[in-house]
Amino acid sequence: MNRLLAVRRTALLTAACTLALVCGLFTTPALAYFTSGGTGTGTAAAGTLQPLIILPATTGTSTVALQPGTSGDLVVKVTNPNTQAVTLLSTSQGGPVSVQGGTGCTSDPAWPTNLGNSGVSMPITTTLNISLAGGETLVFHLPGAAAMSTSSATGCQGASFNIPVTVEVQQ
């Protein structure tokens, strides 16, 4: 009887070892496949862009003066506070025109429904394709983007006009 028990134990032990060996042969490659390492490249973006810093556009240059019934250049200063580059796509008037200087020339008190007597506006949307690196500040001209109507007050002669500009950007 002891001999029969010994044979059964040996057979059971052999079967268990064989099963462990077979399982090991099939799972080790799978384990190696799922735990193997490697390298590669990729990109990711997290968070959102901070708004650009845009100073009000100033009309005129040393060679182009804004006069009633004409258009003049806008000078725009944009700072990108982000670490990522952006592309400036377009500009449009973003708020009321303010006036400095002149005599009796008034700013827009409730743009766009209630305008001052300067007659100054940015009537066109300008299409751009300007790249602005992260942290970069750029000053650029928008030729003919400011207009002064023929009904502008005479007191607006010699005044300076600030036109808030909205800039559409793309990352």
ABEGO torsion letter per residue (X at the ends): XAAAAAAAAAAAAAAAAAAAAAAAAAAAAAAAAAABBBBBBBBBBBEBBBBBBBBBBBBEBAABBBBBGBBBBBBBBBBBABABBBBBABBBBAEBBBBBEEBGBBBBABOAABBBAAGBBBABBBBBBBBBBBGBBBBBBBBGABBBBAABBAAABGBBBBBBBBBBBBX
